[in-house]
Amino acid sequence: MAINILGKYIRAKYLVSEGLFKTFYGIGPQEASKICARVGLFPKMRMHQLSEQQIMSITKELAGLTIENEARNVVRENIAFKRKIGSYSGIRHLLGFPVHGQNTRNNGRTAKKLNKLNRSG
């Protein structure tokens, strides 16, 4: 049995906060706990124990957040902005290299050989 929230099915055995952050992109463990606190749910409550009213209140909370495709678009726009202004991390994104300071001595070489495609624009 699964619970449907905003068109996504969440397994009934999950804890409520666990189900939220595993199912929805843009919600992490802390945000899921905050949502449960705002709705007034017991932290160890499972999805199958929710009433219809509680599911509706969770849906209202989620509707006000930036999740799923909206969150993905924000990340995509941020990367495009970094590329446009020519920042170091934007250039690393553009070239397909690691962005957060990882070593490229070994794996970077392999990626350079395998990823010979036009990454401009």
N, C-alpha and C positions, 0 to 999 in steps of 0.2 A: 504494500500500500504506500502511496506517495501523496504528499500534500502539494497542491498547486498554488504558487504565489507568483503573480505577474507573468504567467505563462511558463514558468519553470517548475519542474517537478522536483521536490525535495524528499529524500527517503524518510520514512516515518521513524526509523530508529535513531536518527541523528538528534543530538541536542539542538535546541533552537538556534543558539548562536553559531554552533558548528555548521549547521545546515545553511545558514545565511552566508557565511563567508566562504564556504566551499562551492556554493551554487552561483553567487552573483559576483561578477567581475567588478572591482572597485570597492568592495567591502572586505575589510580585514577582520581579524579576531577582535580588536578593540572596538571598532565601529559596530560590529555585531553585538557585542556586550552592551554598548551604549544604547542601541536600539531596543534590546530586551529590557534595559532599565527604564527607558522612556515609556515603553508600553506597559511595564509593570509585571514582567514575567519572572518566575523563579529561574535562577541561572541554570539549574540542572534539569529543567523541564525538557521533555522530548517532543518532537514534532507531532506525533500521533495524539498527544495529550491536549493539543490546542483546540479551543472552541472556534466557531465561525467568527465570533466577534473579535477574538484575539488575532486571528488570521487577517481580518479586515484592518485592524489597527496597525499590524506589521506592514501591510500593503500600503497604507497611507504614509507611514514613515519612509518606506522605500521610494515612494513616488516623488518625494521631495529631495532625494539625493541624486548625485551624478553617478550612475552605474551603467554597466553593460556597454552598449555602443557609444554612449555619450562619453564615458570615461576613456574608452579606447581612442575616440576622436581627439580628446584633450591631449593625450599622450602623443598622438601622431602630429598634432599641431605644434606641440612644444618642440619635438624633434625637427620639424620643418623650420621653425623659427630659429633654432640653433644653427641649422645648416645655412639659412639665409644670411644671418649676421656674421657667419664665418668663425664661430667660436671653436675652440679646440675640440670639444666634444661633438660639435656639429660636423667638423671635418672627419673625425673618427667614424661617425655614423655614415657619412657620405662614402668613405672608402671601405666600409665593411669591417673595420678593425674593432677590437675591444675598446669600450669607451671608459670604463672605470678603472683604468690603470693596470690591467692585467698584462702579463708578460706576453710578448709576441715572438719570442725567439724561436719557439718550436711550432706551436699551433698557428701562429700568425702566418708563418711561411706557407704552411699547407693550405690555409685559407686563400692566400694570395694566388697560389697556383690553381686551385680549384675554382675560384670565383672570378674568372676572367670574363666579366661582363660589364657593360657600361653602367656605372652607378650614378651618373650625373642626373641632376634634376629631380 
